[in-house]
Amino acid sequence: MKTFAAIVVCLFLLSALPIHAQDQTAPSQTQTPPAAAPSDAAPAHPPIDPAKAADIQRLIEVTGMKTLMEQTMSSMESSIRPNLEGSLPPGEYRSRLIDLFFQKFQTKISIQDFLDMAAAAYDKYLSDDDIKGLTQFYQTPLGQKTLTIIPKMLVELQTEGMQKGQAAGREAMVEVLAEHPDLAKALQDASQSPATH
């Protein structure tokens, strides 16, 4: 559950923050994902107008999205690893399995995939003038401050939200079991009986 939540939160962070990318040397390149192979689950996006693609690329550079995505992916691995260790039975195999899992996982997903998806989303929902306006904003002191504080705010909100959700979940379960003693007894019986499958 925590592993899934970490992945969802990281994906949310990647999509909710202003597009961040650095070290992109060819602003004229479109950020359109390559044509989807038949086995790809993601839908193909229409090509982005080259002038707008260049403006999106500029926004990506100004906001430092690539660096943020790299940091987020690294942070995601750090937070998922202990959860994986806790969910697997102890043994010498475990650390090797987890290392191999992350190696394989990294071959399945790339920062560029996220940048391409983000560029397509910006193209879909924002006009070229919107993109230029955001680029101007993120070059201001307030824009730079926003880029610094939003990730911190989202992490705090995620942590507080998880804690509140867990507390609410515990309270709800305690109340349901108190209101329905038959269910409480069935739960107790089920937890004491050996697994049947």
N, C-alpha and C positions, 0 to 999 in steps of 0.2 A: 504494500500500500504506500509506504513512504517512498519507495523507488519510483512508483508511478507518479506520485505527487511531485517529486523532484523533477522528473522529466517534463511534466505538464507546466510546472512553474518556469523552468528554463525556456521552454518553447514560448510561454507567455511573455517572458522577459524579452526574448528575441523579437517578438512581434509587436509588443506594446511600446517599446522604446523607440525614439527617433532612429532612423536608419543610421548605423555607424559602420564606417569602413575606412581603413587607412591603407597606405602603401599600394593603392591602385594607380598604375602609371599610365593607363590608357583611358582617359575620360571619354573618348569618343566611342568606346566599345559599348554595345548594348548589354544590358544586364538580363537579357531574356534567357530563360533556361533553354538548354538544348532540346531539340525535338524529343518527345518522350518515346522511348522504345516500347514495343507492345507489352512488355511485362511491367512497365512503370505504372504505379498506382496514381501518381499525381497527374492532373490534367495539364496539357500543354497550354502555355500562355501565348496570346498573339504577340507578334514582334512589337517592340516599343519604337515609336518615332525616334530616329537618330538624334535629333536636336533635344528632345525631351530626355532621352536616355543619358545624354551628356550632362544635362542639368541634374538628373537623379544621381549620377555618378559623383557630381560635385557635392551634392548634399551628403552622400555617403562618406566622402572624404572629410568634409567639414565636421561632421558629427563623430567620426571615429568608430563607426559601427563594427568594422572588422575586428578591431582590437577588443571591443566589448564582447563580441561573440566568442572570440578565442578565450577570453577570461571566463565567460559563462560556461562554455563547454568544459573547461578545465575544472571549474568549481562544481559542475554537475558530476563529473567523474569522482571528485573527492567526496561528494555527499552520497553518491550511490554506492561506492565501494564498501563502506561499513555496513550498509543495509544488505548488500549481497552476501557479505561475510556472515552476517547474522541470520540470513535466511537459508544458508547452506549448512548441512551437517559438518561438524569439525572433521578434519583429516588433512593429510599432507597434500592431497590433490587440490584443495580449495584455492589457495593463492594462485596456483598455476592456471586453474580454470578461470578465475576472475581476470587475471592478466590477459589470457587468450580472448576472453569475452570482449574486453575493452579494445584490444587490437582489432578484432573483427568488427566491432561496433564502429570504430573510426574509419573503416573502409566502406561502411554503408552510408555515411553521412559526412558532408563537408561544409565548411564555412561558406564556400562559394554557393552551395545549394541554397543556404539561407539568404545570402545576399541577392541571389537571383529571384527568390520568392518575394523578398521585400521590395525589390525594384518593380516587379510585376504588380504588387499590391499598391505601391505608390502610383504607378501608372494608371491603375484601375480607378483609384479613389481620389486622386488629386490632379488638378490641372497643372500645366507647366508653370503658370503664374504662381500657383500654390507652392510648388517645389522651389521656385526662385525665392519666394517670400520666406519659406522656412530656412533656406540657406542663408539669407540675410540675417534672419533672427538668430540662428545658431552661431553667427560670427560676432554677435554683440556680447558684452559682459553678462547680461542676464541669460542669454542663450547658452553661453558656456557654463554658467552656474547651474542652469537647468539640467544640462547633460551630466553634471557631477552629482546632483542631489537626487534625481529621479531613480537611478538604480538603487541607491541607499534606501529611499522611501519605499520602493517596491519590496526590497528584502525585509524591511521592518514590517510592512503590511502583511507580507506572506507569513512571517514568523508569528505575528500577533493573531492573524487569521487562523493559522493552524492550531494555535493554542486554544483560541476561543472555540473553534470547531470541535476539537477533542474534548474540551470540558463540556460543551453542549451535548455531545454524543454520549459521554459517560452519564450525565444527568438524565438524559432522555431514556437511556437503557435502564438505569436504576428505577426511574419512575414507572416505566412500562412493566418491569418485573414486579414492582411493588403493587401495582394495580391489577396484575394478572398472575396470581400465585400459581395457577396451573401451568403457565408458560415458564415461570421460574423453576418449578419442579421438573418440567420436561427438559429444560436446559441443564439442570443439575444432573438428572439421570443420564442424559446424553453425554455429558462430559466425564462421567464416571464409568460408563460402559466402554468396553474395548471397541476399537474401530471395526466396522463390518466390511469395509472395502479397502 
